[in-house]
Amino acid sequence: MKWQAGLYLIAVLVPLFAFAVQAVFLRGLKRRCVVVATAAVGFSCLLSVIGFVDYFGFEAAWLSAGHGVQSGPGAREAETGPVVWRASADWVVLGGAAAGTEDRPGLTVAKPSLVIPLGIAVDNLGVIMFLMVTFVATLIHVYSIGYMHADPGYPRFFAYLSLFTFSMLGLVASSNLFMTFLFWELVGLCSYLLIGFWYQEKANCVAANKAFLVNRVGDLGMMVGLGLLWSTLGTLTFEEINQGLRDGSGQWNVKTGDEGRDVVVLQEARSGEPVVNPITQERRQIPMGLLTLAGLGIFAGCVGKSAQFPLHVWLPDAMAGPTPVSALIHAATMVAAGVFLVGRFYPLFTEEVLLVIAYTGGITLLIGATIAVVQTDYKQVLAYSTVSQLGFMMLGLGVGGWAAGLFHLVTHAFFKALLFLCAGSVYHSVHTYEMPELGGLLKKMPTTAYAMLVGTLAISGAPFFAGFYSKDAILTAALARVHESPEHMLLFVLPAIGGVLTAFYMFRLWLLIFSGESRSKHLGQGDPVARAYESPEIMTRPLVILAVCSIFVGWTVQLGLPPVIGPRPVLEQMLEYGAPAWLEQGQGPHWLALGASLAVAGIGAGLALLYYAPSGLPHFTARRLSAAHAAETYPVLQQFLLKKWYFDPLYAFLFVRPTRALARLFARFDQTLVDGLVNTAAAATALLSRLEGYFDQFAVDGLVNLLARAVYRLGELSRLIQTGRLRTYLLFLTIMLVGLFAGVIAWVHG
């Protein structure tokens, strides 16, 4: 095992150790648990920084190769792929024969029929994800010190954060789908605990249950995919499947099976020899149809975790947890897991599955963006924004932009964490989530306001901000796909519309909260803005750091110049280093994509200013559009969006109510038939017991008592002859002897 693999193994286990310490010594540590949790994640972040520098600076020689992914001394080779640090140990080993000995020299060695390994595999994607997760999690831990300082569940909160961080790091480091699934479920458990953190309120418990149950639907599909892969290919290791199902040009290893059907044969990555079943000696293969079904199953799990249509309904309700939890879930952990797994297992997906992924992402981004437009709760706006941005990522992956989709995943982590933490800072000051009650907070909370403006510009795709470069990459990939298949024009139209709506609802949010004057004065209510104040430094410093990252993390080496002028962004090239060799990354009409990126951001921001900018804004038109008038003009559309496309009522009608009705039916069945039979049997048993009691009392006990009374009476009669006088005894003896002789004489003569 290389020292780098050990480094990342420690980085995974340190948060687990912190959780164990907090869980065991929770009462003793009390509020000091924050030191344990924050120090642990900070140490993991430090190890991730060391690994990042070593990987791209030395091991992969990426920097010395002039930022080129296909040239230079450390460039990847199609046969071997990117540099990977591995460490593995077999957990379960079943089957196979023992090695030969001196006594049995002819004994052959067979491979085990079942091997379940526990291992880590860290490549360029893993290195970047480790740094992103630990860095964002560290800042959220620091922020939470101020945000949660007065909460009675303070120690429990940080214990959950440590477990959550460990779960996500374990998922990123996993070398096989089995381990991934274990950490996948652990991430779901942690989200359940944190969403329902304030379990005293029923609504929070309902939100936690909803997130847990909706994700189980997706996980059911994932288990189907996992089972299909294991039963046909005999392995769940990412490397073996990713490199063994395709050749170097990306073509499937298709052979004609025994039944005349096309099957995909699993081959050794280096030798090209088919992998055989150690028991039957048959080659490992899977029919193309089952491969597609397995890919859809794996993607179903990703749909649940990353809140994609139609399983997106849980994520907005996850706002029931504390705001730092929302930042962690939406930015760096749970919802990132689905997109990450699609990227990690990308070579498994057939063209049909990739098309499903692309359209699922396109539909999701449109649904999330349209609902966010009409929300008045700023946390709900950010929640649906996450749904929409995850759709962007999935669409990018589906159209072949492997690096583009993952690039947006990383940039999104920084500006979405920034936006949620800014939202928490606002709530910490005004104690309301309703935007119509706010306004004018720029003067009261300048640090929060300008940090949130940076996040707004980044997510909207404004030039020189991180989101601009990642969205431009996705639009470039979408245009390239449309150029190949014009019938899929929607795959460009949907993200373009989504980009306009994103800029609109985000600038709407910022303007309603920070610009102008407080609207609560005119509503005749208590003015929350009047008592507003800037959050303490322990909360604002993470905002500043994330704001800086939201600008520079997507830059190119030439001071952020667009890809059409200079090379592609550094982070995107780092990701491309590990892209499947047969994918053409970064190819497409960059000028057209750049124009589209600028247009959608400008149109969205301009519309928001026309509707929500305060009057008297310098250098801006005095003519304004009325949001209230638009709502009155299109009441059906507004109601449709306010009801969130009626997904919750629809699911309640199709699934929740029938399930509850079925539960009530089973309850009645249980009460009337099952409980009736049990109660009848109990009553019969009780009656039989009473009858048996009567029989025992009057028959058995009566006979015993009668015999006892007879013996007692006989004893009493016998007492009459016990006079204590010798002559009386002699008289009785004489009478008995006379009687005896009389009897003998009568018997002899008879």
JOQUIDA-V675591 format. One record per residue. N is the residue number from 0. PHI is phi as a letter, one per 30 degrees, with the letter a starting at -180 (* if undefined). OMEGA is omega in degrees with one decimal (NA if undefined). BURIAL is + if it has 16 or more other ideal C-beta (glycine too) atoms within 10 Angstrom, else -. Layout:
BEGIN
N	PHI	OMEGA	BURIAL
N	PHI	OMEGA	BURIAL
END
This chain:
BEGIN
0	*	176.9	-
1	d	-178.7	-
2	d	179.3	-
3	d	176.9	+
4	d	175.7	+
5	d	178.0	-
6	e	-178.6	+
7	d	174.7	+
8	d	176.3	+
9	d	179.9	-
10	d	177.6	+
11	d	-170.1	+
12	d	-177.6	+
13	e	176.3	+
14	d	176.2	+
15	d	177.1	+
16	d	178.8	-
17	d	177.7	+
18	d	-179.7	+
19	d	178.5	+
20	d	-179.4	+
21	d	-179.0	+
22	d	-177.6	-
23	d	-174.7	-
24	c	-174.9	-
25	e	-177.6	-
26	d	-178.7	-
27	d	-178.6	-
28	d	-176.5	+
29	h	-174.9	-
30	d	178.1	-
31	d	178.3	-
32	d	179.8	+
33	d	179.0	+
34	d	-179.8	-
35	d	-176.3	+
36	d	-176.6	+
37	d	178.0	+
38	d	-179.1	-
39	d	-178.0	+
40	d	175.8	+
41	d	177.4	+
42	d	175.7	+
43	d	178.0	+
44	d	178.1	+
45	d	177.5	-
46	d	178.7	+
47	d	176.8	+
48	d	178.6	-
49	d	179.0	-
50	d	179.5	+
51	d	-179.1	+
52	d	-179.0	-
53	d	-176.7	+
54	d	-174.0	+
55	d	179.8	+
56	c	-173.0	-
57	b	-173.6	-
58	d	-179.8	+
59	d	-178.6	+
60	h	-175.0	-
61	d	-177.7	+
62	d	-178.6	-
63	d	179.2	-
64	d	176.2	+
65	i	178.8	-
66	i	177.6	+
67	c	-175.5	-
68	c	-178.6	+
69	b	-178.7	-
70	b	179.0	-
71	j	-174.2	+
72	d	-178.7	-
73	c	-177.6	+
74	d	-179.8	+
75	d	173.8	+
76	c	-176.2	-
77	e	-176.2	-
78	d	-173.4	-
79	c	-178.5	-
80	i	-177.8	+
81	d	175.9	+
82	d	-179.9	+
83	b	173.9	+
84	c	-173.6	+
85	b	168.4	-
86	a	-173.4	+
87	a	173.5	-
88	b	-179.5	-
89	d	179.9	-
90	d	179.3	-
91	b	176.7	-
92	b	-179.6	-
93	b	176.6	-
94	i	-179.1	-
95	i	-179.1	-
96	c	179.5	-
97	d	179.8	-
98	d	-179.8	-
99	d	179.1	-
100	b	178.7	-
101	d	179.7	-
102	d	-177.0	-
103	b	-174.9	-
104	d	-176.5	-
105	d	-177.1	-
106	d	179.3	-
107	c	-179.4	-
108	c	177.5	-
109	c	176.9	-
110	d	178.0	-
111	d	179.2	-
112	d	179.3	-
113	b	176.2	-
114	b	175.4	+
115	c	-176.7	-
116	d	167.3	+
117	c	-176.1	+
118	a	175.3	+
119	b	175.4	+
120	b	-175.3	+
121	c	175.1	+
122	c	-177.0	+
123	d	178.0	+
124	d	178.6	+
125	d	178.8	+
126	d	-179.5	+
127	d	-179.7	+
128	d	177.7	+
129	e	-178.4	+
130	d	-179.9	+
131	d	-177.1	+
132	d	-176.4	+
133	d	-179.8	+
134	d	179.3	+
135	d	180.0	+
136	d	178.1	+
137	d	179.0	+
138	d	178.4	+
139	d	175.7	+
140	d	-179.7	+
141	d	179.3	+
142	e	-175.9	+
143	d	177.7	+
144	e	178.0	+
145	d	-174.5	+
146	d	-174.2	+
147	c	-170.0	+
148	e	-176.7	-
149	c	-177.0	-
150	d	179.6	-
151	d	178.9	-
152	c	-177.2	-
153	e	-179.0	+
154	d	-179.6	+
155	d	-179.3	+
156	d	-177.5	+
157	d	174.3	+
158	d	177.6	+
159	d	178.9	+
160	d	179.1	+
161	d	179.1	+
162	d	179.5	+
163	d	179.8	+
164	d	176.8	+
165	e	-177.7	+
166	d	-178.7	+
167	d	178.6	+
168	d	176.2	+
169	d	178.2	+
170	d	-179.4	+
171	d	-174.9	+
172	d	-172.9	+
173	e	-179.2	+
174	c	-177.6	+
175	b	-174.8	+
176	d	178.2	+
177	d	177.4	+
178	d	178.0	+
179	e	-179.1	+
180	d	177.2	+
181	d	179.3	-
182	d	175.8	+
183	e	-179.6	+
184	d	178.5	+
185	d	174.2	+
186	d	177.7	+
187	d	177.9	+
188	d	-179.8	-
189	d	178.0	+
190	d	177.4	+
191	d	-178.9	+
192	d	-175.7	+
193	d	176.2	+
194	d	177.5	+
195	c	-176.4	+
196	e	175.9	+
197	c	-172.0	-
198	d	179.3	-
199	d	178.0	-
200	c	-175.1	-
201	d	-178.1	-
202	e	178.7	-
203	d	177.2	+
204	d	178.5	+
205	d	178.8	-
206	d	178.7	+
207	d	178.3	+
208	d	-179.6	-
209	d	178.5	+
210	d	-177.5	+
211	d	-175.4	+
212	d	179.4	-
213	d	178.2	+
214	d	177.3	+
215	d	176.9	-
216	d	177.6	+
217	d	-178.9	+
218	d	175.5	+
219	d	176.2	-
220	d	179.7	+
221	d	178.3	+
222	d	176.2	-
223	d	178.3	+
224	d	179.4	+
225	d	179.6	+
226	d	179.3	-
227	d	-179.6	+
228	d	-178.1	+
229	d	-175.5	+
230	d	-177.7	-
231	c	-175.2	+
232	c	177.1	+
233	i	178.7	+
234	a	174.6	+
235	b	-179.7	+
236	d	-177.3	+
237	e	-174.7	+
238	d	-178.0	+
239	d	-179.3	+
240	d	-177.2	+
241	d	-177.2	+
242	c	-174.2	+
243	c	-177.7	+
244	c	-179.1	+
245	b	173.4	+
246	c	-175.9	-
247	d	180.0	-
248	c	179.7	-
249	j	178.9	-
250	d	178.3	-
251	d	175.4	+
252	d	-173.3	+
253	d	174.0	-
254	b	175.9	-
255	c	-177.6	-
256	d	-178.5	+
257	d	-178.5	-
258	c	178.6	-
259	i	179.2	-
260	c	176.4	-
261	d	178.0	-
262	b	176.5	+
263	c	-174.9	+
264	c	175.5	+
265	d	-177.3	+
266	b	172.5	+
267	d	-173.4	-
268	d	-174.3	+
269	d	-175.2	-
270	d	-176.8	-
271	i	179.2	-
272	d	178.6	-
273	d	174.6	+
274	d	-176.2	+
275	c	174.1	-
276	d	-175.9	-
277	d	-178.7	+
278	c	-176.3	-
279	c	-177.5	-
280	i	174.8	-
281	c	-178.4	-
282	d	178.2	+
283	d	-177.5	+
284	a	-179.9	+
285	b	175.9	+
286	d	-176.8	+
287	e	178.7	+
288	d	178.1	-
289	d	177.0	+
290	d	176.1	+
291	d	179.2	+
292	d	177.6	+
293	d	177.4	+
294	d	177.6	+
295	d	177.9	+
296	d	177.2	+
297	d	-179.9	+
298	d	177.6	+
299	d	175.2	+
300	d	177.8	+
301	d	177.4	+
302	d	178.9	+
303	d	-176.2	+
304	d	-176.1	+
305	c	171.7	+
306	h	177.2	+
307	c	175.7	+
308	e	5.7	+
309	c	-178.3	-
310	c	-177.0	+
311	d	-167.6	+
312	d	-176.6	+
313	d	-169.6	+
314	d	178.2	+
315	d	178.8	+
316	d	178.5	+
317	d	176.0	+
318	d	179.1	+
319	d	178.9	+
320	d	176.3	+
321	e	-175.7	+
322	e	175.6	+
323	e	175.7	+
324	d	178.0	+
325	e	179.2	+
326	d	-178.3	+
327	d	-179.7	+
328	d	-173.0	+
329	d	-173.0	+
330	c	-164.2	+
331	b	-174.4	+
332	b	-162.4	+
333	e	-175.1	+
334	d	176.2	+
335	d	-174.6	+
336	d	-178.6	+
337	d	178.7	+
338	d	178.6	+
339	d	-177.8	+
340	d	175.4	+
341	d	177.5	+
342	d	-178.5	+
343	d	-174.5	+
344	c	-170.5	+
345	e	-178.3	+
346	d	179.4	+
347	d	-168.7	+
348	d	175.8	+
349	d	-180.0	+
350	e	179.7	-
351	d	179.5	-
352	d	178.4	+
353	d	177.6	+
354	d	175.7	+
355	d	178.6	+
356	d	-177.7	+
357	d	-177.9	+
358	d	174.7	+
359	d	176.8	+
360	d	179.7	+
361	d	178.6	+
362	d	-178.5	+
363	d	-177.6	+
364	d	178.0	+
365	d	179.5	+
366	d	-178.7	+
367	d	-177.3	+
368	d	-177.9	+
369	d	179.0	+
370	d	-179.4	+
371	d	-176.6	+
372	d	-172.3	+
373	c	-178.5	+
374	d	176.3	+
375	c	175.7	-
376	d	-172.9	-
377	d	173.9	+
378	d	176.3	+
379	d	175.7	+
380	e	-179.5	+
381	d	179.4	+
382	d	178.8	+
383	d	172.8	+
384	d	177.5	+
385	d	177.0	+
386	e	-178.4	+
387	d	-177.7	+
388	d	174.6	+
389	d	174.3	+
390	d	174.9	+
391	e	-177.7	+
392	d	-179.3	+
393	d	178.1	+
394	d	178.4	+
395	e	177.9	+
396	d	-176.7	+
397	d	-178.8	+
398	d	177.7	+
399	j	178.7	+
400	d	-177.1	+
401	e	-179.6	+
402	d	-178.4	+
403	d	-180.0	+
404	d	179.8	+
405	d	174.4	+
406	e	178.8	+
407	d	176.0	+
408	e	-177.5	+
409	d	-179.9	+
410	d	179.7	+
411	d	-179.4	+
412	e	-176.6	+
413	d	-175.7	+
414	d	176.4	+
415	d	172.7	+
416	d	177.7	+
417	d	-176.9	+
418	d	-179.9	+
419	d	178.9	+
420	d	173.9	+
421	d	177.0	+
422	d	176.7	+
423	d	177.3	+
424	d	177.8	+
425	d	-178.8	+
426	d	178.4	+
427	e	-177.9	+
428	c	-171.1	+
429	c	177.1	+
430	h	171.7	-
431	a	177.6	+
432	c	-174.1	+
433	d	-179.6	-
434	d	179.3	+
435	d	178.7	-
436	d	-173.0	+
437	c	-176.3	+
438	k	176.7	+
439	i	-178.5	+
440	d	-179.8	+
441	e	-179.0	+
442	d	-176.6	-
443	d	-174.5	+
444	b	-174.3	+
445	d	-178.8	-
446	d	178.2	+
447	d	-176.8	+
448	d	-177.6	+
449	d	175.7	+
450	d	179.3	+
451	d	175.3	+
452	d	176.3	+
453	d	177.7	+
454	d	178.5	+
455	d	178.6	+
456	d	-178.8	+
457	d	-177.7	+
458	d	179.2	+
459	d	179.7	+
460	i	178.0	+
461	d	-179.0	+
462	e	179.1	+
463	i	171.7	+
464	c	-168.8	+
465	e	-177.2	+
466	d	179.5	+
467	d	-175.5	+
468	d	-178.8	+
469	d	177.0	+
470	d	177.0	+
471	d	178.7	+
472	d	179.3	+
473	d	179.0	+
474	d	176.9	+
475	d	178.7	+
476	d	179.0	+
477	d	178.5	+
478	d	178.0	+
479	d	179.1	+
480	d	178.6	+
481	d	177.7	+
482	d	177.8	-
483	d	-176.2	-
484	b	-177.1	-
485	e	-179.7	-
486	d	178.8	-
487	c	179.7	+
488	e	179.8	-
489	e	-178.6	+
490	d	169.8	+
491	c	-177.9	+
492	d	-177.4	-
493	d	177.7	+
494	d	176.8	+
495	d	177.1	+
496	d	178.6	+
497	d	178.0	+
498	d	177.1	+
499	d	-178.3	+
500	d	179.1	+
501	d	178.7	+
502	d	-178.6	+
503	d	-173.9	+
504	d	178.4	+
505	d	175.0	+
506	d	173.2	+
507	e	179.5	+
508	d	-176.0	+
509	d	-178.6	+
510	d	-179.2	+
511	d	-177.3	+
512	d	-167.2	+
513	c	-173.4	+
514	d	175.3	+
515	i	-179.9	+
516	b	-179.2	-
517	d	177.8	+
518	d	179.6	+
519	d	176.8	+
520	d	-175.9	-
521	d	179.9	-
522	d	178.5	-
523	i	179.8	-
524	c	172.7	-
525	d	-173.3	-
526	d	178.8	+
527	d	-178.7	+
528	d	-177.2	+
529	d	-179.3	-
530	c	-177.5	-
531	d	179.3	+
532	a	178.1	-
533	d	-179.8	+
534	d	179.8	+
535	d	-174.2	-
536	d	-179.1	-
537	d	175.1	-
538	c	-175.8	+
539	d	180.0	+
540	d	173.4	-
541	e	178.2	+
542	d	-179.2	+
543	d	-179.5	-
544	d	179.4	+
545	d	177.4	+
546	d	177.4	+
547	d	178.8	-
548	d	-179.4	+
549	d	176.0	+
550	c	-165.6	+
551	c	-172.2	+
552	d	179.9	+
553	c	-172.8	+
554	d	169.0	+
555	d	179.5	+
556	d	-177.8	-
557	c	173.7	-
558	h	172.7	-
559	i	178.9	+
560	d	-177.9	-
561	e	-177.9	+
562	e	-179.0	+
563	d	-179.3	-
564	c	-179.2	-
565	b	178.1	-
566	d	-179.8	+
567	d	-178.1	+
568	e	-177.0	+
569	e	-177.9	+
570	d	178.4	+
571	d	178.6	+
572	d	175.4	+
573	d	178.1	+
574	d	-179.9	+
575	d	179.3	+
576	e	-179.0	+
577	c	-179.7	+
578	d	173.9	+
579	e	-171.5	+
580	d	-175.5	+
581	d	177.5	-
582	d	174.6	+
583	c	-176.2	-
584	c	175.2	+
585	i	179.9	+
586	c	178.3	-
587	l	-178.9	+
588	d	-175.0	+
589	d	-179.1	+
590	d	178.9	-
591	d	178.8	-
592	d	177.9	+
593	d	177.8	+
594	d	178.7	-
595	d	179.8	+
596	d	179.7	+
597	d	-178.3	+
598	d	-176.2	-
599	d	178.7	+
600	d	-179.2	+
601	d	-179.5	+
602	d	-179.4	+
603	d	179.8	+
604	d	179.3	+
605	d	177.7	+
606	d	178.6	+
607	d	178.4	+
608	d	180.0	+
609	d	-178.3	+
610	d	-166.2	+
611	b	179.2	+
612	d	179.1	+
613	d	179.0	-
614	d	180.0	-
615	i	178.6	-
616	d	-176.3	-
617	d	177.4	-
618	h	179.2	-
619	b	-176.4	-
620	e	178.6	-
621	d	-179.2	-
622	d	-177.7	-
623	b	171.8	-
624	c	-176.0	-
625	c	176.4	-
626	d	178.9	+
627	d	178.8	-
628	d	178.0	-
629	d	179.0	-
630	d	178.6	-
631	d	-178.8	-
632	d	-177.9	-
633	b	-176.3	-
634	d	-179.0	-
635	d	179.5	-
636	d	-180.0	-
637	d	179.5	+
638	d	178.7	-
639	d	-179.9	-
640	d	176.9	+
641	d	177.1	-
642	d	173.9	-
643	h	179.7	+
644	i	177.3	+
645	i	179.1	-
646	d	-178.8	-
647	d	175.2	-
648	d	179.5	-
649	d	179.3	-
650	d	176.3	+
651	d	-179.9	-
652	d	-174.5	-
653	d	-171.2	-
654	b	-172.2	-
655	d	-178.5	-
656	d	175.9	-
657	e	178.9	-
658	d	178.1	-
659	d	177.7	-
660	d	177.5	-
661	d	177.6	-
662	d	177.4	-
663	d	178.1	-
664	d	178.0	-
665	d	178.3	-
666	d	177.2	-
667	d	177.5	-
668	e	179.9	-
669	d	-177.2	-
670	d	-174.7	-
671	d	-174.3	-
672	d	-177.0	-
673	d	178.6	-
674	d	178.2	-
675	d	178.3	-
676	d	179.4	-
677	d	-179.7	-
678	d	177.2	-
679	d	177.2	-
680	d	178.5	-
681	d	178.8	-
682	d	178.3	-
683	d	178.3	-
684	d	178.6	-
685	d	178.1	-
686	d	178.2	-
687	d	178.3	-
688	d	178.4	-
689	d	178.2	-
690	d	178.0	-
691	d	176.9	-
692	d	177.9	-
693	d	179.3	-
694	d	-179.9	-
695	d	-176.5	-
696	d	-172.5	-
697	c	-178.1	-
698	c	-176.8	-
699	d	-179.7	-
700	d	179.0	-
701	d	178.9	-
702	d	178.5	-
703	d	-179.2	-
704	d	178.2	-
705	d	177.7	-
706	d	179.1	-
707	d	179.7	-
708	d	179.1	-
709	d	177.8	-
710	d	179.5	-
711	d	179.8	-
712	d	177.1	-
713	d	176.6	-
714	d	179.5	-
715	d	178.5	-
716	d	179.7	-
717	d	-179.9	-
718	d	-176.6	-
719	d	-179.5	-
720	d	177.9	-
721	c	-176.5	-
722	d	-177.3	-
723	i	179.6	-
724	c	-174.7	-
725	d	-178.6	-
726	d	176.7	-
727	d	179.2	-
728	d	178.7	-
729	d	177.1	-
730	d	178.5	-
731	d	-179.8	-
732	d	179.4	-
733	d	-179.5	-
734	d	-179.7	-
735	d	178.9	-
736	d	177.1	-
737	d	179.3	-
738	d	-179.3	-
739	d	-179.8	-
740	d	178.5	-
741	d	179.8	-
742	d	-179.4	-
743	d	-179.8	-
744	d	-179.8	-
745	d	179.9	-
746	d	-179.1	-
747	d	-177.5	-
748	d	179.2	-
749	d	NA	-
END
